Amino acid sequence: MLLALVILLVVCLPAAVVLVCCGDDRLERIAGVWPRWRARRRERRTIAGLDRAVDADTLTRDIDLTEFDRPDRRPVEQLAADLWRLRAYRLGRGGRPVVWPLLLIQAYDERLRLACRCLGVPEHLTELDGVDREIERIRVEGALHAAGLLLPAATTDHRQRHR
C-alpha cells in the first residue's frame, strides 16, 4: 500500500508543482467565468424586459427593411435634420427671410414623404391641398414622432417664437 502511495505521489508531483506555480492564473480564469456569465445573463434579461415593455415587434412589423438596404436611400438621421431645418425656415426662424415659401413647403413635404417611406408610416400628402394638406402634415409629423423620429411639435414652435 505504501508503494502505491509513493508511485501516486511521484506521478502526481509534477501536476501539483504546475498547479502551485500556475494555479493562481487558472483559479482567476475559473473565478472570472461566473461574473461574466452573470453580466451577460443580466443584459439579456434587461433587453428582453425592454422588448416586452416597448413591444418592439409590433413597432417594427410594418417597416420594410429592404428600404434600408438601397444604396440611394438617404439616412433617416439626415432626413430628420433636414426636416428640423426646413421647418425652422418655414416658420421664419432660420435666420434668413423666406424667399420661396412654396418651394420650401414642397421640400418639407418631400422630406416627410421620404421619412414616412423609410419608417413605414402611411401618408397622403400628395393627394391633398390647402387646409387638408396642413392637417395631414401635422398628422404625419405625429405619426413619425410615434415611430421614433423626433420632430419639432406645434406646441414647441409657439414657445420658441417668444423667447
Backbone bond lengths (Angstrom), bond angles and torsions (degrees), N, CA, C in turn:
res aa  C-N    CA-C-N  psi(-1)  N-CA   C-N-CA  omega(-1)  CA-C   N-CA-C  phi
1 M - - - 1.435 - - 1.525 110.32 -
2 L 1.335 115.15 -39.08 1.455 120.07 178.13 1.517 110.81 -64.46
3 L 1.311 116.22 -37.51 1.453 120.73 178.42 1.532 110.96 -64.25
4 A 1.315 116.89 -39.63 1.470 120.94 178.12 1.522 111.06 -64.79
5 L 1.326 117.31 -38.72 1.464 120.43 177.34 1.518 111.78 -67.04
6 V 1.312 118.06 -39.14 1.472 121.71 178.34 1.513 110.17 -65.50
7 I 1.331 118.10 -43.12 1.473 121.26 178.66 1.527 109.60 -64.60
8 L 1.311 118.58 -41.60 1.460 122.06 177.82 1.521 111.21 -63.63
9 L 1.347 117.15 -38.69 1.458 121.19 177.99 1.522 111.11 -66.32
10 V 1.312 117.86 -41.92 1.465 121.93 179.74 1.534 109.97 -66.16
11 V 1.301 117.32 -39.28 1.464 120.77 -179.53 1.525 110.06 -71.91
12 C 1.308 118.39 -39.37 1.463 122.03 -176.01 1.519 113.21 -87.18
13 L 1.351 118.81 -12.13 1.455 121.31 -177.71 1.533 112.85 -60.58
14 P 1.342 119.99 -44.61 1.474 118.11 177.74 1.538 112.16 -62.68
15 A 1.301 117.36 -37.84 1.463 119.91 178.53 1.518 110.54 -66.41
16 A 1.322 117.06 -37.75 1.459 120.85 178.18 1.521 111.08 -66.65
17 V 1.337 117.49 -39.44 1.469 120.70 178.31 1.525 109.77 -65.06
18 V 1.318 117.91 -44.92 1.467 121.29 178.24 1.512 110.20 -62.23
19 L 1.310 117.52 -40.57 1.455 121.29 179.81 1.523 111.22 -64.19
20 V 1.319 117.41 -39.11 1.461 120.67 178.57 1.519 110.67 -69.77
21 C 1.326 117.09 -43.13 1.472 120.37 -177.39 1.526 112.48 -71.94
22 C 1.305 116.89 -43.17 1.469 120.61 -175.13 1.521 112.34 -110.73
23 G 1.287 116.84 10.55 1.454 120.33 -175.42 1.504 114.03 -66.24
24 D 1.349 116.03 -34.66 1.459 117.72 -178.51 1.527 111.72 -65.02
25 D 1.342 116.07 -36.55 1.462 119.86 178.12 1.526 110.39 -66.30
26 R 1.312 116.57 -46.25 1.462 120.56 179.20 1.528 111.01 -64.05
27 L 1.321 115.74 -42.95 1.456 119.95 179.48 1.530 111.14 -62.75
28 E 1.346 116.39 -38.52 1.467 120.36 178.06 1.524 111.22 -65.13
29 R 1.334 116.62 -40.21 1.465 119.94 177.54 1.514 111.47 -63.85
30 I 1.331 115.57 -44.59 1.464 119.58 -178.88 1.528 110.12 -66.63
31 A 1.311 116.85 -41.48 1.467 119.71 -179.39 1.527 111.90 -70.36
32 G 1.332 119.01 -27.35 1.461 121.94 180.00 1.511 114.20 -77.55
33 V 1.323 116.84 -15.40 1.463 120.26 -179.22 1.527 110.23 -66.56
34 W 1.300 117.48 -42.42 1.460 121.94 -176.22 1.523 112.93 -61.67
35 P 1.348 120.90 -50.42 1.477 119.29 178.84 1.525 113.66 -63.75
36 R 1.336 116.95 -36.63 1.472 119.14 178.25 1.524 110.37 -65.82
37 W 1.336 116.95 -41.77 1.454 120.40 178.76 1.528 109.97 -63.51
38 R 1.339 116.21 -43.10 1.457 120.25 179.15 1.523 111.82 -62.67
39 A 1.338 117.62 -41.55 1.470 121.33 179.76 1.528 110.66 -65.07
40 R 1.345 117.35 -43.45 1.471 119.92 177.92 1.524 111.15 -63.09
41 R 1.321 116.36 -41.29 1.466 120.46 179.01 1.521 110.64 -64.10
42 R 1.324 117.69 -42.12 1.465 122.01 178.78 1.527 110.49 -62.96
43 E 1.345 117.49 -41.88 1.472 120.65 178.18 1.520 111.03 -63.19
44 R 1.334 116.56 -43.70 1.470 119.21 179.39 1.525 111.31 -63.09
45 R 1.340 117.52 -40.69 1.464 120.21 178.20 1.516 111.45 -66.50
46 T 1.340 117.56 -37.99 1.462 120.76 178.57 1.522 110.68 -65.03
47 I 1.326 116.71 -44.48 1.465 120.49 179.46 1.522 110.63 -64.74
48 A 1.327 117.05 -41.23 1.471 119.86 178.03 1.525 110.52 -64.11
49 G 1.334 117.55 -39.08 1.465 120.27 177.56 1.512 112.00 -65.52
50 L 1.328 116.78 -39.99 1.460 120.18 176.91 1.523 111.31 -65.40
51 D 1.325 116.66 -40.78 1.464 119.78 176.97 1.520 111.49 -60.62
52 R 1.337 116.54 -40.99 1.462 119.10 178.31 1.523 111.05 -68.07
53 A 1.331 117.00 -39.61 1.465 120.36 -177.38 1.518 111.21 -68.48
54 V 1.321 117.21 -40.11 1.455 121.35 -176.88 1.521 110.85 -87.98
55 D 1.304 117.09 -22.36 1.459 122.87 -174.63 1.519 108.83 57.56
56 A 1.341 114.52 61.47 1.460 122.31 -173.20 1.526 112.39 -61.28
57 D 1.316 117.98 -31.89 1.460 119.67 -178.55 1.523 112.09 -63.56
58 T 1.326 117.80 -41.22 1.463 119.23 -179.70 1.521 110.86 -73.08
59 L 1.336 118.06 -29.05 1.462 119.33 177.71 1.519 112.11 -70.31
60 T 1.325 117.40 -34.54 1.458 120.70 -175.52 1.521 113.54 -101.54
61 R 1.322 118.00 2.41 1.456 120.27 -176.62 1.526 111.97 -62.67
62 D 1.327 118.60 -39.44 1.459 121.97 -174.05 1.522 113.11 -90.40
63 I 1.315 118.97 0.64 1.462 121.30 -178.23 1.519 109.05 -84.97
64 D 1.314 115.76 127.61 1.459 122.02 178.02 1.527 107.82 -83.64
65 L 1.330 117.24 106.68 1.461 121.06 -175.48 1.518 112.65 -71.39
66 T 1.339 118.19 -20.84 1.459 119.56 177.61 1.528 110.71 -68.22
67 E 1.322 117.02 -22.26 1.464 121.57 177.85 1.535 110.50 -63.83
68 F 1.332 117.39 -30.67 1.453 121.21 -178.77 1.532 112.51 -77.49
69 D 1.326 118.22 -19.84 1.458 121.68 -175.14 1.522 113.88 -89.15
70 R 1.316 117.83 -7.42 1.460 119.97 -179.07 1.525 110.38 -68.37
71 P 1.331 118.02 136.40 1.474 119.43 -179.50 1.526 113.35 -70.56
72 D 1.335 118.98 -24.41 1.462 120.99 -178.66 1.525 112.73 -90.07
73 R 1.335 117.47 2.82 1.461 121.45 -178.29 1.520 110.47 -75.14
74 R 1.337 114.82 136.59 1.465 120.10 175.86 1.518 109.04 -81.18
75 P 1.316 118.13 142.00 1.470 119.95 178.15 1.528 110.85 -63.33
76 V 1.324 116.16 145.67 1.456 121.94 -178.80 1.530 110.14 -62.55
77 E 1.323 116.88 -34.91 1.464 120.07 179.07 1.529 111.09 -62.69
78 Q 1.340 115.94 -39.13 1.460 119.94 178.83 1.528 110.49 -68.70
79 L 1.332 116.81 -38.55 1.465 119.97 176.42 1.526 110.78 -62.19
80 A 1.331 117.02 -41.97 1.468 120.20 179.25 1.525 110.49 -63.77
81 A 1.323 117.44 -42.13 1.466 120.06 178.58 1.530 110.80 -64.03
82 D 1.330 116.77 -41.11 1.468 120.36 177.02 1.525 111.06 -61.96
83 L 1.325 116.54 -42.01 1.466 120.08 -179.75 1.526 111.23 -64.17
84 W 1.328 117.26 -41.53 1.472 120.42 177.65 1.526 110.43 -61.58
85 R 1.337 116.02 -46.92 1.468 120.37 -177.07 1.528 110.73 -66.09
86 L 1.337 117.32 -46.42 1.466 120.30 -178.65 1.521 111.84 -65.22
87 R 1.328 116.83 -36.61 1.468 119.04 178.47 1.527 110.03 -66.20
88 A 1.327 117.41 -39.53 1.464 120.22 178.43 1.526 110.42 -63.47
89 Y 1.321 117.14 -42.75 1.467 119.69 177.74 1.522 111.19 -64.91
90 R 1.327 115.45 -40.51 1.462 119.69 -178.41 1.521 111.39 -62.52
91 L 1.322 116.78 -34.77 1.457 120.68 -179.97 1.524 112.34 -89.29
92 G 1.331 116.82 2.79 1.456 120.23 176.25 1.511 114.61 81.83
93 R 1.354 117.85 20.86 1.460 120.38 179.92 1.514 111.52 -110.22
94 G 1.297 118.89 15.81 1.453 121.16 -174.97 1.512 114.04 -85.13
95 G 1.314 118.84 -0.93 1.454 120.66 179.62 1.517 112.58 94.26
96 R 1.305 117.25 -19.06 1.460 121.50 179.35 1.527 108.94 -124.58
97 P 1.316 117.74 152.47 1.467 118.24 176.56 1.527 110.38 -68.71
98 V 1.312 116.17 144.88 1.459 120.85 -179.81 1.523 107.78 -81.85
99 V 1.335 116.37 112.86 1.454 121.69 -176.74 1.526 110.43 -89.83
100 W 1.298 116.61 -39.60 1.452 120.49 -176.50 1.524 110.22 -118.31
101 P 1.336 119.18 77.71 1.466 119.43 -175.93 1.528 113.16 -63.88
102 L 1.330 118.10 -35.35 1.456 119.66 -179.07 1.523 111.04 -66.96
103 L 1.334 116.87 -44.08 1.461 120.12 178.22 1.522 111.35 -65.83
104 L 1.303 116.14 -34.75 1.464 120.64 179.09 1.527 110.88 -65.81
105 I 1.326 116.44 -43.76 1.463 120.64 178.53 1.526 110.34 -65.70
106 Q 1.333 116.63 -38.95 1.463 119.63 177.58 1.532 111.19 -64.40
107 A 1.322 117.48 -40.75 1.469 120.83 178.11 1.521 110.10 -65.29
108 Y 1.336 117.20 -40.40 1.463 121.10 178.86 1.532 110.08 -63.58
109 D 1.330 116.37 -45.19 1.465 120.10 179.01 1.527 111.28 -63.59
110 E 1.325 117.05 -37.53 1.465 120.34 178.58 1.531 110.43 -63.90
111 R 1.328 117.22 -42.63 1.478 120.29 177.56 1.532 110.45 -65.45
112 L 1.337 117.17 -37.24 1.466 119.94 176.00 1.525 110.70 -62.34
113 R 1.334 116.93 -42.84 1.462 119.91 178.97 1.525 111.35 -63.33
114 L 1.347 117.14 -42.05 1.467 120.55 178.32 1.530 111.11 -62.88
115 A 1.316 116.60 -43.04 1.466 120.24 179.23 1.531 110.09 -65.00
116 C 1.324 117.50 -39.72 1.462 120.52 177.84 1.523 111.22 -63.18
117 R 1.320 115.84 -41.55 1.461 119.34 179.70 1.527 110.63 -65.83
118 C 1.338 117.42 -38.95 1.470 120.59 179.28 1.519 111.85 -65.77
119 L 1.331 117.54 -38.14 1.456 120.99 -174.74 1.527 113.81 -99.93
120 G 1.333 117.63 1.77 1.458 120.63 176.94 1.513 113.89 73.24
121 V 1.328 117.05 30.69 1.472 121.58 179.73 1.524 108.02 -97.42
122 P 1.336 119.08 127.83 1.464 120.52 178.59 1.530 110.99 -70.83
123 E 1.332 115.58 140.53 1.470 120.37 178.39 1.519 108.90 -143.58
124 H 1.339 115.35 155.56 1.472 121.98 -179.34 1.519 110.35 -134.42
125 L 1.312 117.67 39.05 1.463 121.02 -175.50 1.525 112.23 -69.49
126 T 1.322 117.92 -34.23 1.462 119.79 -177.64 1.528 112.29 -73.12
127 E 1.326 117.32 -23.09 1.461 120.91 -174.90 1.521 113.47 -88.46
128 L 1.335 118.04 -10.59 1.459 121.22 -172.82 1.522 111.39 -114.86
129 D 1.344 115.02 160.35 1.461 121.74 176.93 1.519 109.71 -137.36
130 G 1.324 115.14 162.22 1.460 121.30 172.04 1.513 113.62 64.44
131 V 1.344 114.18 -135.50 1.456 121.04 -176.89 1.523 110.54 -66.32
132 D 1.347 116.75 -34.89 1.459 119.71 179.28 1.533 110.83 -61.97
133 R 1.321 116.18 -38.87 1.458 119.84 178.33 1.531 110.81 -67.39
134 E 1.321 116.83 -38.84 1.466 120.52 178.08 1.529 110.66 -63.98
135 I 1.333 116.52 -41.06 1.466 120.54 177.20 1.523 110.30 -65.09
136 E 1.327 117.21 -42.40 1.468 120.98 177.53 1.526 110.81 -63.47
137 R 1.321 117.03 -37.85 1.465 121.32 177.77 1.534 110.50 -60.76
138 I 1.325 116.35 -43.61 1.468 120.45 178.74 1.531 110.49 -66.72
139 R 1.333 116.82 -40.10 1.462 120.30 177.89 1.528 110.96 -63.23
140 V 1.329 116.47 -43.08 1.466 121.52 -179.90 1.528 109.95 -64.85
141 E 1.334 117.71 -41.09 1.468 119.95 177.39 1.526 110.53 -59.85
142 G 1.335 116.47 -41.54 1.466 120.24 177.96 1.517 112.41 -66.40
143 A 1.328 116.72 -40.03 1.467 120.45 178.75 1.527 110.88 -66.29
144 L 1.330 117.09 -39.58 1.467 120.22 177.01 1.523 110.78 -66.09
145 H 1.325 115.60 -37.89 1.466 119.41 176.88 1.533 110.33 -63.34
146 A 1.333 116.90 -41.44 1.465 120.71 178.07 1.522 111.40 -66.28
147 A 1.344 117.15 -28.66 1.464 121.11 178.50 1.521 112.09 -80.92
148 G 1.350 117.55 -5.32 1.456 119.97 175.31 1.515 115.16 111.53
149 L 1.330 118.31 -1.53 1.461 121.17 179.17 1.521 107.75 -94.88
150 L 1.318 116.75 110.67 1.457 120.65 -176.03 1.520 110.20 -78.14
151 L 1.312 115.33 121.02 1.462 122.89 179.07 1.515 108.67 -124.07
152 P 1.327 117.17 156.43 1.460 118.46 177.26 1.521 110.50 -65.65
153 A 1.307 116.57 131.39 1.467 121.28 -179.56 1.514 109.95 -88.58
154 A 1.313 116.29 162.27 1.462 121.12 -179.07 1.520 111.09 -65.01
155 T 1.310 118.38 -32.50 1.459 120.43 -179.08 1.517 111.28 -71.07
156 T 1.330 118.52 -33.47 1.461 119.73 179.64 1.522 110.79 -73.41
157 D 1.342 117.25 -26.85 1.466 119.66 178.51 1.520 110.16 -61.51
158 H 1.325 116.12 -42.37 1.457 120.26 -178.64 1.536 110.84 -63.67
159 R 1.321 116.51 -42.95 1.455 120.48 -179.82 1.516 111.10 -68.76
160 Q 1.309 118.60 -39.62 1.454 120.61 -177.97 1.526 111.38 -69.75
161 R 1.315 117.84 -32.27 1.442 120.84 -177.85 1.522 111.78 -66.72
162 H 1.335 118.84 -29.37 1.445 122.17 -175.30 1.526 113.65 -97.91
163 R 1.309 119.21 12.17 1.462 121.78 179.55 1.492 112.16 -75.81
